[in-house]
Amino acid sequence: MTTHSFCTCRPGATVWLTGLPSAGKTTIAYGVAERLRHHGRRVEVLDGDEVRRFLSAGLGFSRADRDTNVQRIGMVAEVLARNGTAVLVPVIAPYADSREMVRKHHEKSATTYLEVHVATPLEVCSVRDVKGLYARQAAGGISGLTGVDDPYEVPETPDLRLGTHAEGVSESVDALYTLLVERELA
């Protein structure tokens, strides 16, 4: 059995990875988390799908429900980050004002919040279609798909923008990890 000794001597931070469905948010988050753990960092990934099943069970996809989901995740992330954990949050969070509310909440507790835009074009995401959402939407099986028939507000000034359509997973993981090192969060 392997035991890990995780350092709690560094400040925590929330790293919110926003982007369209199938952009690569979760893959990048888990890649960075693995690297952080390898270097003895306490880290958690708050995967949007998992959180919806448990913390936000019962919420739909209306604007109000999406905002509630983002605020719940933001609060959990802030508490973890405030207590020395690097928190990676691969969650669409389609509305800029909702993401900004999470940022402001972090600022109130002097907790670092970084926004990373996984800027994969819709055409690429719809081909990847990891969960079959784009196919279901095209067949009329679902509506309200972010970026297709529901809005996605692109971050104007994210801390990092990753073009996963032009670079591989390892390059995106490297870029985000480098940002964390530069900000003394890795």
N, C-alpha and C positions, 0 to 999 in steps of 0.2 A: 504494500500500500504506500502510495506517495502522499506525503503531506507537504503543504505549501506554507511558507511563511510570507504573509502579505504585509507590506509596509503601510503603515497608517500615518507616516510622517509627512506625506505630501498632501497638498490640498486636493479636494475632490473637484469634480466639474461635471456638468451635463453637456453632452455633445449630441445635439439633435440633428439627425440625418433626415432631411425632408426631400421629397421627390415623388414622382408619379408611381403608381403601382408597377411592379416589375422593373424599377429603375436600378436596383442593386443595393438598396439601403441595408437590408438585413445581412446580406452576404458580406458587405464591407464592415458592418458593425461587428459581426462575429470574428472576422479576420483581425481587426484591430484589438478586440477583446483578448484573443488568443495571444497576440504579441505582448499586450500589457501584462497579462498573467505570467507569461514567460519571464518578464522582467520584475516579477514580484509585486505588481500593482493590484490593489483591490479593484475589481471591476464588475459591473452588472450590465446586462443588456435587457432593456425593457422593450421587448418585441411587441409591436402593435397588435399582431394577431393574438398573441397569448394574453395580453392585457385586456383585449376586448372580450375574451372568453371568461375572464375571472373578475377583474376590477371593474370593467365596464359592461358586464353582462346585462342585457336588456336594452342597451342603447341601440338606436338605429343609425341611419346615415343622414338625418336632417341636419341642417346647419347648426341648430342648437345642440343636438346630440354629438355632433363632431366636435364642437367647441367644448362641451362637457368632458368628452373623452380626452382631449388634449390637455385640459386643465388638470384632470385627475392624474394623468401620466406626468405632467409637469411638476405637480406637487410631490409625488413619490420620488421623482428624479432629484428634485431640490433637496429633499430630506436626506437621501442617500449621499448626494454630492457634498452637502454641508457637513457630513460626517466622514469625509475623507475617501469616498468611493468615486472612481471614474465611472460615469453612467453613460452608456451609449444608447440612444433612443432612435431606432429606425422606424419612424412613424410619419405617415404622409403629412398630417397637419396642413390641410390645403389652404387655410386662410391666414394671411399675414397678421391680422390683428390678434388672432388667437395665439400665434407663435410669439408675438410681441408681449402679450400678457404674461406668458411663461417667462420670457426674458426679464420683465420688470419684477416679477416675483423673486427671481433669483437675485436680482440687483438689491432688493430690499434686505436680503440676508447676506449680502456680500459674497455670493456664491457664483463661481464662474459658469457662464452659459455660452456655448459656441454653437453657431448654426452652420450646418454643412448642407449645401444644395447638391444632391445627386442629380445632375442635370442631364438625364438621359432623354432624348427626344421621344415623343409619343409613338412615332413610327417604330422605333427600336423596342420600346416597352411592349407594344402590341404584338410584336413578333416573338419576344421572349415569353410573354403571357404565362408566367410561372404558375399562377393559380387558375388560369382559364377564364379570368374575368373579362378580358377584351372579347373573347369568343362568345361568352354568354351574353355580353351586352350587345354585340353585333347580331346575335340570334334573337334578341328581344327578351332574353331571360332575366336580365337585370337592368335597372336604370339608376342614374345617379353615380355613374362611374367617374371618379376624379380624373379630370383632364379630357374627358370625352363629352359627357353630357352633364357634368357638374364642374364647377370651377376649380382651378388650381392656381393660386397666386404665387408666382415665382419670386423667391427672395431677391430683393434689390441689391443688398450688400451683405451677403453671407460671409462668414469668416473663411470659408473655403468653398470652391465650386469644383465638383468632380464631373468630368465628362466620360462616363463609363462606356459610352459608345465608341470612344476613340482610344481608350486605354483598358488594359486588362485589370482584373481584380487585384492582383498583387501591386500594380502601380497605384491604384486608388487607395489601397490599404497603406502603402508606403507614404503617400501624400498626406493622408490624415494622421498617421503616426508621426510624421515629421512636424506637422503643425502642433501636435501635443507636446513634442520635445521642445520646440521653439517657445511654447507658452509655459514651459516648465511644469507640465501636467502629466508627463509620461514617467 
